[in-house]
Amino acid sequence: MPAARLYRPAGPDGPFSRLHPLVCRFSVVACAEVCDPSPFWHGPVHVGWDHGEERDVPQFVAAVLHGRLVPRTATTALGTRYDGWAAPEDVTAADEYSASTPTTPLAPA
């Protein structure tokens, strides 16, 4: 079930205004751009999802309602698992990368 964790307000009557990090980005970066020198055991690219970023509650809700953020899911042996939120283009890029390299699992960056 897609969800978002809120930070507790500072005071008892304070508003819930910030979300825990939850929005991720997918990237494919050439190893040569990240590693200098590139170790022989690394592949040609570094692929994965970066760690999440915080959002204000109104920004997050607006992004979800306007389709700028969608739930990110992963299929496992136990079924489909919710795995945070991302821009639709990042989800598409990750799916296309997975389809083009079926033997390489996507690992967190």
CYANA upper distance limits for C-alpha pairs under 8 A (distance plus 0.5 A):
  1 MET  CA     82 TYR  CA      6.75
  2 PRO  CA     71 PRO  CA      6.62
  2 PRO  CA     82 TYR  CA      6.48
  2 PRO  CA     83 ASP  CA      8.49
  2 PRO  CA     84 GLY  CA      7.70
  3 ALA  CA     84 GLY  CA      8.31
  4 ALA  CA     19 LEU  CA      7.22
  4 ALA  CA     20 HIS  CA      7.87
  4 ALA  CA     22 LEU  CA      7.55
  5 ARG  CA     19 LEU  CA      6.17
  5 ARG  CA     20 HIS  CA      5.99
  6 LEU  CA     16 PHE  CA      7.15
  6 LEU  CA     17 SER  CA      8.09
  6 LEU  CA     18 ARG  CA      6.46
  6 LEU  CA     19 LEU  CA      4.86
  6 LEU  CA     20 HIS  CA      6.28
  7 TYR  CA     16 PHE  CA      7.23
  7 TYR  CA     17 SER  CA      7.99
  7 TYR  CA     18 ARG  CA      6.25
  7 TYR  CA     19 LEU  CA      6.26
  7 TYR  CA     20 HIS  CA      6.75
  8 ARG  CA     16 PHE  CA      6.93
  9 PRO  CA     13 ASP  CA      8.20
  9 PRO  CA     14 GLY  CA      5.62
  9 PRO  CA     15 PRO  CA      6.25
  9 PRO  CA     16 PHE  CA      5.88
  9 PRO  CA     17 SER  CA      7.88
 10 ALA  CA     14 GLY  CA      6.66
 16 PHE  CA     57 VAL  CA      8.01
 17 SER  CA     56 ASP  CA      6.17
 17 SER  CA     57 VAL  CA      5.80
 17 SER  CA     58 PRO  CA      8.25
 18 ARG  CA     54 GLU  CA      7.55
 18 ARG  CA     55 ARG  CA      6.48
 18 ARG  CA     56 ASP  CA      5.02
 18 ARG  CA     57 VAL  CA      5.99
 19 LEU  CA     54 GLU  CA      6.15
 19 LEU  CA     55 ARG  CA      6.02
 19 LEU  CA     56 ASP  CA      6.65
 19 LEU  CA     57 VAL  CA      6.78
 20 HIS  CA     53 GLU  CA      8.11
 20 HIS  CA     54 GLU  CA      5.98
 20 HIS  CA     55 ARG  CA      8.03
 21 PRO  CA     51 HIS  CA      8.21
 21 PRO  CA     52 GLY  CA      5.08
 21 PRO  CA     53 GLU  CA      4.79
 21 PRO  CA     54 GLU  CA      4.67
 21 PRO  CA     55 ARG  CA      7.72
 22 LEU  CA     51 HIS  CA      8.42
 22 LEU  CA     52 GLY  CA      5.06
 22 LEU  CA     53 GLU  CA      6.22
 22 LEU  CA     54 GLU  CA      6.91
 22 LEU  CA     84 GLY  CA      6.07
 22 LEU  CA     85 TRP  CA      6.52
 23 VAL  CA     51 HIS  CA      8.27
 23 VAL  CA     52 GLY  CA      5.10
 23 VAL  CA     53 GLU  CA      5.78
 23 VAL  CA     54 GLU  CA      7.63
 23 VAL  CA     55 ARG  CA      8.47
 23 VAL  CA     84 GLY  CA      6.94
 23 VAL  CA     85 TRP  CA      5.34
 23 VAL  CA     86 ALA  CA      5.81
 24 CYS  CA     49 TRP  CA      6.68
 24 CYS  CA     50 ASP  CA      6.14
 24 CYS  CA     51 HIS  CA      6.26
 24 CYS  CA     52 GLY  CA      5.04
 24 CYS  CA     53 GLU  CA      7.25
 24 CYS  CA     84 GLY  CA      7.67
 24 CYS  CA     85 TRP  CA      6.78
 24 CYS  CA     86 ALA  CA      5.74
 25 ARG  CA     49 TRP  CA      5.97
 25 ARG  CA     50 ASP  CA      5.96
 25 ARG  CA     51 HIS  CA      8.14
 25 ARG  CA     52 GLY  CA      8.17
 25 ARG  CA     86 ALA  CA      6.75
 25 ARG  CA     87 ALA  CA      7.92
 25 ARG  CA     90 ASP  CA      6.64
 26 PHE  CA     47 VAL  CA      8.12
 26 PHE  CA     48 GLY  CA      6.21
 26 PHE  CA     49 TRP  CA      4.95
 26 PHE  CA     50 ASP  CA      6.93
 26 PHE  CA     90 ASP  CA      5.80
 26 PHE  CA     91 VAL  CA      7.88
 26 PHE  CA     93 ALA  CA      7.79
 26 PHE  CA     94 ALA  CA      6.92
 27 SER  CA     46 HIS  CA      8.36
 27 SER  CA     47 VAL  CA      6.32
 27 SER  CA     48 GLY  CA      6.30
 27 SER  CA     49 TRP  CA      6.96
 27 SER  CA     50 ASP  CA      8.13
 27 SER  CA     90 ASP  CA      8.43
 28 VAL  CA     45 VAL  CA      6.86
 28 VAL  CA     46 HIS  CA      6.21
 28 VAL  CA     47 VAL  CA      5.06
 28 VAL  CA     48 GLY  CA      7.38
 29 VAL  CA     33 GLU  CA      7.40
 29 VAL  CA     34 VAL  CA      7.86
 29 VAL  CA     45 VAL  CA      5.91
 29 VAL  CA     46 HIS  CA      5.69
 29 VAL  CA     47 VAL  CA      7.05
 30 ALA  CA     34 VAL  CA      7.46
 30 ALA  CA     44 PRO  CA      6.48
 30 ALA  CA     45 VAL  CA      4.82
 30 ALA  CA     46 HIS  CA      6.74
 31 CYS  CA     35 CYS  CA      6.13
 31 CYS  CA     38 SER  CA      6.97
 31 CYS  CA     42 HIS  CA      7.87
 31 CYS  CA     43 GLY  CA      7.53
 31 CYS  CA     44 PRO  CA      5.86
 31 CYS  CA     45 VAL  CA      5.24
 31 CYS  CA     46 HIS  CA      6.35
 32 ALA  CA     36 ASP  CA      6.89
 32 ALA  CA     37 PRO  CA      7.80
 32 ALA  CA     38 SER  CA      6.44
 32 ALA  CA     44 PRO  CA      8.18
 35 CYS  CA     39 PRO  CA      8.04
 38 SER  CA     42 HIS  CA      7.43
 46 HIS  CA    109 ALA  CA      8.47
 47 VAL  CA    106 LEU  CA      7.23
 47 VAL  CA    107 ALA  CA      7.64
 47 VAL  CA    109 ALA  CA      7.58
 48 GLY  CA    106 LEU  CA      6.16
 48 GLY  CA    107 ALA  CA      5.80
 48 GLY  CA    108 PRO  CA      5.56
 48 GLY  CA    109 ALA  CA      5.40
 49 TRP  CA    106 LEU  CA      8.46
 49 TRP  CA    107 ALA  CA      7.71
 49 TRP  CA    108 PRO  CA      5.60
 49 TRP  CA    109 ALA  CA      5.88
 50 ASP  CA    108 PRO  CA      7.06
 50 ASP  CA    109 ALA  CA      5.66
 51 HIS  CA    108 PRO  CA      8.31
 51 HIS  CA    109 ALA  CA      7.75
 55 ARG  CA     59 GLN  CA      7.01
 55 ARG  CA     60 PHE  CA      6.49
 56 ASP  CA     60 PHE  CA      6.67
 57 VAL  CA     61 VAL  CA      6.64
 58 PRO  CA     62 ALA  CA      6.57
 59 GLN  CA     63 ALA  CA      6.61
 60 PHE  CA     64 VAL  CA      6.75
 61 VAL  CA     65 LEU  CA      6.60
 62 ALA  CA     66 HIS  CA      6.56
 63 ALA  CA     67 GLY  CA      6.58
 63 ALA  CA     68 ARG  CA      5.33
 63 ALA  CA     69 LEU  CA      6.00
 64 VAL  CA     68 ARG  CA      6.42
 64 VAL  CA     69 LEU  CA      5.41
 64 VAL  CA     70 VAL  CA      6.94
 67 GLY  CA     88 PRO  CA      8.21
 68 ARG  CA     87 ALA  CA      6.07
 68 ARG  CA     88 PRO  CA      7.16
 69 LEU  CA     85 TRP  CA      6.63
 69 LEU  CA     86 ALA  CA      5.72
 69 LEU  CA     87 ALA  CA      5.08
 69 LEU  CA     88 PRO  CA      6.81
 70 VAL  CA     85 TRP  CA      6.04
 70 VAL  CA     86 ALA  CA      6.13
 70 VAL  CA     87 ALA  CA      6.62
 70 VAL  CA     88 PRO  CA      6.53
 71 PRO  CA     82 TYR  CA      7.41
 71 PRO  CA     83 ASP  CA      7.75
 71 PRO  CA     84 GLY  CA      6.45
 71 PRO  CA     85 TRP  CA      5.06
 71 PRO  CA     86 ALA  CA      7.00
 72 ARG  CA     82 TYR  CA      6.58
 72 ARG  CA     83 ASP  CA      5.70
 72 ARG  CA     84 GLY  CA      5.82
 72 ARG  CA     85 TRP  CA      5.69
 72 ARG  CA     86 ALA  CA      6.66
 72 ARG  CA     91 VAL  CA      7.22
 73 THR  CA     80 THR  CA      7.01
 73 THR  CA     81 ARG  CA      5.93
 73 THR  CA     82 TYR  CA      4.97
 73 THR  CA     83 ASP  CA      5.59
 73 THR  CA     84 GLY  CA      7.90
 74 ALA  CA     80 THR  CA      6.17
 74 ALA  CA     81 ARG  CA      5.65
 74 ALA  CA     82 TYR  CA      6.99
 74 ALA  CA     83 ASP  CA      7.07
 75 THR  CA     79 GLY  CA      6.13
 75 THR  CA     80 THR  CA      4.83
 75 THR  CA     81 ARG  CA      6.56
 76 THR  CA     80 THR  CA      6.56
 76 THR  CA     81 ARG  CA      7.60
 86 ALA  CA     90 ASP  CA      6.91
 86 ALA  CA     91 VAL  CA      7.11
 87 ALA  CA     91 VAL  CA      7.08
 88 PRO  CA     92 THR  CA      6.67
 89 GLU  CA     93 ALA  CA      6.55
 90 ASP  CA     94 ALA  CA      6.64
 91 VAL  CA     95 ASP  CA      6.69
 92 THR  CA     96 GLU  CA      6.59
 93 ALA  CA     97 TYR  CA      6.58
 94 ALA  CA     98 SER  CA      6.60
 95 ASP  CA     99 ALA  CA      6.63
 96 GLU  CA    100 SER  CA      6.71
 97 TYR  CA    101 THR  CA      6.73
 98 SER  CA    102 PRO  CA      6.09
 98 SER  CA    104 THR  CA      7.82
 98 SER  CA    105 PRO  CA      7.81
 98 SER  CA    106 LEU  CA      7.85
